[in-house]
Amino acid sequence: MSETLSTAASPAAAPPPPTGPPSRTLAIARLRDLALVPAIIAVAIVGFVVNPVFLSSDNIINVLQSMSEIAIVVLAQTIVLITGKMDLSLESTFGLAPGIAAWLVIDPALTRGLGLDVLPSAWAVPVVLAVGALVGAFNGLLIVRFGLNGFIVTLGMLIVLRGLLTGISGGKTFFALPESMTYLGSASWFAVPVSIWVSLLLFAVGIVVLGYTRAGRALYAIGGNVDAARAAGIRTDRVLWIALIVASMLAALAGLLISGRLASVPAAQGSGAIFQVFAAAVIGGVSLNGGKGTVFGAFTGVLLLFMIINVLTLAGVPAQWTNFLNGTVILVALVVSRITGGKAQT
């Protein structure tokens, strides 16, 4: 994928941006969105055979809730991947953002000295989102402004942010979280956890924005050919920077949801989550080369992945095999993409 970035050409001197893909290409893209639906149905049937509990309403809600936080990070990664970049630091933002908020708002008297209690609890959610925005903005500064390799930058940020969370927490777990941090992850609306509603709403917004707006077409144009996008008058630097900021804020929000569900922020929160994120995105048809993939496809990818994990759990397969599954899914999805796409992946 290209890492070459520069300022956009003057819109007055460039041809107008494309209005959208041809109808045939659009139809093919919509068809690919449904590619995993047969697999999802097949896994549901297998799950019912393994254990009839699989299709119970309680288990379905359990699957949706367990995937809701990671699904939002998958959405974030999808936005970045479509531009031809990747953000490895999302898993650390997933842990650091709620960790910073907890560190600033919880009362040390309730946590054996762990916390500063320098901000009222009402500030917790804004702090979480602000930390996400700052991380994304700093990534954008290094990648867009200084032209550094995005993979290396976000890998370095993953390590830095993980170390920062470990440092402020002393390697311990933040607990005694205020209600402002636990509500979204623990409350229910109409007998369905709020985290599920939030996840579905964000994916619905993502489908609309990336599929039907100029901003979404700009992301695909940059991922397909950044030079052509720049020549078409798209402000590539600005779009990339905004994409990185939005992705980090989504990861921070996902971290807040899981912190609320667990009523704590472990020092290792999010560690290893990036493997599930990439597995879900790739199996959902999002190209690592940029410019291809849809938000709905990413959603079906994460849904299929967590359905398989749930079936394995009901079948009594140890959880230690999860990483093996994630890695296998990524490799198989890459091979299938190579065969069907006909292009070498670089």
N, C-alpha and C positions, 0 to 999 in steps of 0.2 A: 504494500500500500504506500501511496505517496505521502511523504512528510514535508513536501515543498510548499511553503506558504509565503505569501507576500501581500501587499496591500492591493485592494481591488482597483480595477481600471475604472475610469470615469464612465458612469452610466450613459452619459450623453454621446460618448464616442463608441459605444458598444451596441451590438444588436440586442433587442429585448430578450428577457429570459424566456425560456420555453414555457408554454401555457399548460403543458401536461403531456403524458405519454400517449402514443397512438392507442386507439380503441382495442386493437388486437393484443398489444402488449399489456394493456390494463386487464383484459379478460384473462390472459394467461396468469398474471399476478394474482387475480382473485381466485383462480383455480388452484394455484399453489397454496393459497391460504388454507384450503380445505384438505391438503395432502395428509395431515396427521389425524384427521377425523376418523378414518377407518381404524387406525392404530389405537386411538383412544377408545373406540367402541370395543375393539378386540380385547384390550386390557381390562375393560369393565366386565366383559363376559368371563374372562379368566379369573378375575378377582372374585366374582360371584361364585364361580365353581370352587375356588380355593376356600372361600368363607362367605356365606350369604350375608354376613354383616357388612361386607364391602359396599353394597348398594343401599344401606340404611341411611336415613337422613342425617343421623348423628355422625356417621363416618364420612359422609360426603362433606358436611360442614367442617369436620376435622381436617380433611384433606385440603379444602379451600383455605382454612385458616392457617394451617402449617405452611402453605406455599405463598400466602399473601405477601409476607415481608420480602422473601427472596424474589417473588414475581415483580415487585416494584424495582428492585435492583436490576432484574433482567430488562425491564422497560428502559431503565437508565442506560444500561450497557448497549441496548439496541439502538438508541439514539446516537450514541457515540460511534458504534460500529458502522452505521449507515453512512457516516461522514468519512469513513475510511480510516478511522483511528480506533484505539481501544484504551480503556481506562481501568487499569489494574487496581488503582487506589480506592475504588468504590467499596471494597470489602472493609477497608480500614476506616473510611468515612462512616460506614454503617455502624461501627463501634465507637469511634471517637466523638462524633457529634452528640449523641445522648450522654456519653461519658463526661464531656465538658460541661454540659448542662447540669448533670447530677452533681458534679464537683462544685459548681458555683452556687447551687440552691439548697442542697441538703444540709441539715443541721448536724455538725460533728458530734454533738452530744448524744445523738441517736445512733451514730455509726462508729463509735469508739475512735473518734478523731478524724474519720475519713470524710472530708468535705470542708467547704469554706463558709457557706451560708452568707454570701455577700450580695446575693440577688434574691428578690422575692420569687416564690414558686411560679407566679404567673408569667415570669420571663423565660421559663424553661423551654417552651416550644419555639419562641422566636430565636433563642440562643441556638437550638438544634439546627434550625434552618439557616441561620447566619453562618454557623461553622461550615455547613455544607457549601454555601455560596462562596465563602472565602477559600475553601480548598479547591473548588472548581475554578475560581478566578486565578488562583496561583498556578494551577496546572495550565490554564490558558496563557498566562504570562510567559511561562517557560516554553510551551509548545508553539504558540502562535507568534508571540512577539520576538522571542529569541531563536525560534526555529529549531528547537531541540527535538530529538526523537521521542515521540509520544510514548512508545512502549517503555523506554528506559526511564523517562521522567515519572510516569505513573507507578512503575515498579519501585523506584526510589521513594516516592511519596507513600506507597503502601508500607514500606519499612519504617519511614519517619513517623507516620501517623500511628502505626501500631506501637512504636516505642514511646510516643507521647502519651498514649492512653495508659500504657503500663507504668509510665513515670508518675502521672498525676494520681493514679489509683494505688500505687505501691504494689502492683500485681494482685490487688484484692478486688472484691466485687462491691460496687456501689449498691446499697439497698436503702430501705426506708424512703423510697422515691415519693415525691408529692403527687397528689391526684392529677395535677396538670400533666404529668409525664406518664401516668398509667391509664388514663381514661380511654384514649384511642385504642390501646392494645387490649383492654380488658372489658370494655362496655359492649353492649349488644343493642342493635336496633331491629325491632320486629323479629326477635329470636335469632338474629344472625349477627355474629361478631362485627364490630365496626371496621376492623382491619380488612375484612372481606369487601365491605362496601367501598372503602377508600381505594383498595386495589382495583376493583372493577371500574370505579369512576375514573381513575387515572388512566387505565388502559383504554377506556372509551374516548377520553380526551386525546390520548396518543393516536388512536386510530383516525380520528377526525383531523387532527393537526398534520400528521405525516401523510395522510392519504388524500386530503382535500384542500390544502392551503398552500399559498406561495412559500411559506416558511418550510413546510414539509418537502416541497419539490426542490427547494434550495439545498436541503440536506442530501437528498439523493443525487443532485447534480454535482455537489462537491465530492461525494463518495465515488461517483462514476468517473469524473475527470475534473480535477480542481482547476486546471488551466482553462478548460472550456467554460467552466462555471464562472470563472473570473472574467473571461472575455464576454460572457453574456450579461455582465453587469452585476453579478451577485457579489456582495461584500463578504467574501469567503472568510476573512479574518474574524469579522464580527459574528458571523453565523457559527463558526467553530467555537469561539469563545463562549457564546451563549449556550451552545449545546453542552459544553463541558460543565458550565455552572448549573444548568438545569439537571444534568445527570447527577452531580454531586448532591444537590438539594434533595433529589428523589431518594438517593441512598441514605441520606441523613434522616429523612422522614421514615423510611423503612426501618432504620435502626431504632427510632423512637417507638414504632409500633411493637417491635419484638421486645423492647425494654419494658413497655407497658404490660405486655402479655406475661412476661416473666417476673415483673415487679423488681427488676434488678438490671445492672449493667456490668457483666463480667469483664475482666481485663482482656479476655480473649474473644470478646464478642465479634462475630464476623470472620474469625480466622478460618480460612479454607473455603469460605462461601463463594469465592470467585470461580471455583471449579464447577459448582452447580450452576452458576450464572452463565458461564460460557457453554456448558453442556446444553442448557435449556435454549439459549439463543441459537446455537448452531443447529440443534435438532429441529428448531422451529423455522429453519431456512434463512437465517440472517447470515449474510456472507461476511467472512473475515476480511475480504478485499474491499468492502465498501460498496455502496450504491445499490445493494439488493437486500431484500427482506422486508417484512411488514410487522407491525405491532401485533396484529392478530396472530400471525404465524409464531411470533415469540411467545404469546400467551399459550397457544396450543402446545408449544414445546415444554414450557414449565409445567403445564397441567399434566402432560403425559409423563414427564419425569417423576413428579410427585405421586402420580397414580401407581407407577411401577414400584416406587419405594414403599408405598402403603401396602400393595399386594405382597411384596416380599416380607414386610413386617407381619402381616396377617398369616403368612405361610411359615413364620418362625425363623426366617433367615436373619442371622446376626447383623446388627447395624454397621459393623466394621466393614461390610462388603459394599457400603454405599459409595465410597470413593472409587472402588473398582468399577462399579456401575457407571458413575459419572464419566470416568475416563474412557470406558468402552463406548458409551454413547457418543462422545465427541469424535472418536476415531471412526466409528461406523458412519456417523453423519457426514464427516469430511469425505470419506470414500464415496458415499452415495452422491454427495454434491459434485465431486469431481467427475463421476461417471455421467451423471445427468447433465451437468453444465458444459462438459467438454473443454474446460479451460483449466490450465495448471494453476494451482494456488501458490502465491508467493508471500 
